[in-house]
Structures are given as structure tokens and as C-alpha cells.
Amino acid sequence: MVNPARKLIVILCCAGLSACGGSYVFEEQDSAPSERRDLSSVPDAIPRAEPRSRYGNPASYMVRGKRYQVMDSSSDYAEKGIASWYGTKFHGRRTSSGEPYDMYAMTAAHKSLPLPTYVEVTNLKNNRRVIVKVNDRGPFHENRIIDLSYAAAYRLGILGKGTGFVEVRAINPGEPAAVSRVAKTAPAPATESPAGKINNMYLQVGAFISRDNAERLHARLLEAALGNTRVSETQHNGNTVYRVRLGPVPDVETADELVGKLAALGIHNSRVVTD
């Protein structure tokens, strides 16, 4: 579920909660609603061209001493990583875009995509897909790429563990392909789909143009005895890039544990990747 750090951005962006309208009870701890609903037929968000929100789109913003840059465009955005979800604590509160958060709607929070952006999210374990509207900021956990509404997490099948390994792809409402993608993404049944194939997961700790810098980080990780670590080469924009990775990592829980150990060493900004 949502990391407690989200509270900071909610406080910063959501003064005057009475503007949200409605009558809600704001809970101290985030959780699933006590009333269980069958949300398997909640429809996807429908991508449509919208102007940028007046709120939630600064060039950059800071949370807990870390600065985040807001992207100029969502065009061609695609990323794999760990998704989480948020629920009752924020239901009815104002999101970073100014809209009230509805945990039963198909929405999400992202640290850097422009608000709003429509994205297709695929659970890489069971191949379920949803389309959500990104209208909020977060999650501010070091190892998460998107925070889903309760309904979206339900449909993707990640409520139980609280997290899931996903692929996030931006949808351009102006492209004809967006319409066909919506049509093909029917609400997933409540039962599990056949398991999808996930390539090996790794924790990428750094990427360098200099091999010497990569080898120094590699040696540091070896000294800390964090498990299998390696330096691999790849080409990016005509340059050789040296990637320092830990793994393979068997699951999200192990990745989180490694992220905590790296943070204790003063190493931040690692991310989950696949091969």
C-alpha cells in the first residue's frame, strides 16, 4: 500500500479539503475498505485529450529532501517496476491535480508524468491489464513506480500482497491506437488469469559511462555482501553504458530488503529491471 511519505505531498497540495465536497470519514491508517465489493467489472478509464491540470504540474517539487522533475510530455513513456496501491485513508481527499481521490475509480499516482496522463498498466505475473488516469503524485517509496487506486489494484490482482511487478505505458488519446487498446482491455475476471512469464528481475544500482566508476560501485557491493552482483555492458544513444546490478531478485519483498540495505550504505535511486 501507499508509503507514509505520501502524507507530505497531500498536505502540501491539498489545503482546503472542504473544496472536495461530499461527506467522508478520514482514517488514520491506510487500508482496504471494510465493505467488500466485487470490482471486477469497474470499467477502465477512457483516454481523452485534456489540458494540463492547473495543479500538480510544477517544473519540479521536493518531498523529504528529494527533488522530483515533472516530465514535459508523456509521449513514448514505458517503464517496468513495482506498483503499490492506496485506499481508505485518502478516499475523498484532494489529489495533487485538485480532483478528489475515489478509491473505486480507475486512477493512479505517479511521481513525474504530467497530470493528467492515461496509462495502461499490465500485471506481468498474470497478464491482467487496466487503463487508469494519472491524477495524483506519488508513490514516494524508493522502489515503486506507480500507486494505483484500490479498484485498479483489485482488477490487477495485487491487493493481497500490496504490490505487484507491472509494466506502465502512456497512452496518447490523439492516436487511433488508443481507441483499439481501450476496446481490447476488457475488465478482468475476479479469478486468476494464467500466470504470465516474467523475465529475471534485477536491482539496478547504477549505470555509468565510465567503467572505472561501475567497478568501484561493484566492489563496494561485493564488500557489503549483498548477494550476486555484476557489471554488464549495453549501448545507449551511441555510448557504452556499464550497469551495476544485484540479482536475480526472486520477489518484491527481497527487492525491498535490498533497497533498505543500500540506503543504509548511502546508496539511493536503485530500481527494479528485467532481462
Buried (B, 14 or more C-beta within 10 A) or exposed (E): BBBEBBBBBBEEBBEEBEEBEEEBEEEEEBEBEEEEEEBEEBBBBEBEEEEEBEBBBEEEBEBEEEEBEBBEEBEEBEBBBBBBBBBBBBBBBBBBBBBBBBBBBBBBBBBBBBBBBBBBBBBBBBBBBBBBBBBBBBBBBBBBBBBBBBBBBBBBBBBEEBBBBBBBBBBBBEEEEBEEBBEEBEBBEEEEBEEEEEEEBBBBBBBBEEBEBBBBBBEBBEEBEBBEBEBBEEEEEEEEBBBBBBBBBEEBEBBBEBBEBBEEEEBEEBBBBBE
